[in-house]
Amino acid sequence: MAAQDAERFVSEPMAPEPGSGSASAAARGEPALPERFTWRGTAYRVAAVLEKWKTTGPCHSGSREQYVRRHWYHVRTEPPAVMTVYCDRQARDRRRPKARWWVYTATTDAS
């Protein structure tokens, strides 16, 4: 049995493979979780979604409405890892509008 590293906070961008997202999620108005992505130079495939949730925040114009700010996913990947990834509904940096997907935490198997 392989030893397992502790979960690490990373908060780094990931690069989704174009066209690898779920069309059914997009039809529900949710971001399409990429089935394949690259992080730290390694290509990953989402093998299973373990959990998903949303976080909300107040309207920036001062009304009492709440808006979804992030969609979160706890996933198992190949190569073996368990990651928490999220999608910002609005890009953090307007100069990089496609930088919306992030690896929040990662636990990888050590050989």
Summary of the structure (lengths in Angstrom):
residues: 111
radius of gyration: 15.0
end to end distance: 8.9
largest distance: 53.4
contacts: 269
relative contact order: 0.27
helix: 5%
strand: 56%
